[in-house]
Amino acid sequence: MLGDNEVMATIAVKNLSAGRKFYEGKLGFKVVHTEGDQAVTFKSGKSQLLVYQSQFAGTNKASAATWMVKDVESLVKDLKAKGVAFEHYNLPGLTLKGDVHVAGPRKNAWFKDPDGNILALVE
């Protein structure tokens, strides 16, 4: 069944050039493959992220992709230095410390790409 296969996150953007600039330039992804001016595939650890052009970009109001990271606070600091703005949510059981939401040992942070897609970091 599907559980035995790899999965690829897909994120829609309105303007592929602007999306590529954000994902490659600000977030540091490396391009694996391009499909003309319609899509670009990035390497993300052992996974891949497909960013494609769509008129429906940014319409999802939930997290589009989540990265499991070792140090959320350090990564937030690095991304802020590149101009990434972080979201602040009032969620039950989470305490906001700077741009990081904390629940016991778990740390989360959320930010949006230029089209409003919500991206998450979890430690």
Secondary structure, DSSP 8 states (H G I E B T S, - for coil): -GGGS---EEEEES-HHHHHIIIIIIS--EEEEEETTTEEEEEETTEEEEEEE-TTTT---SEEEEEE-S-HHHHHHHHHHTT--EE----TT-EEETTEEEETTEEEEEEE-TT--EEEEE-
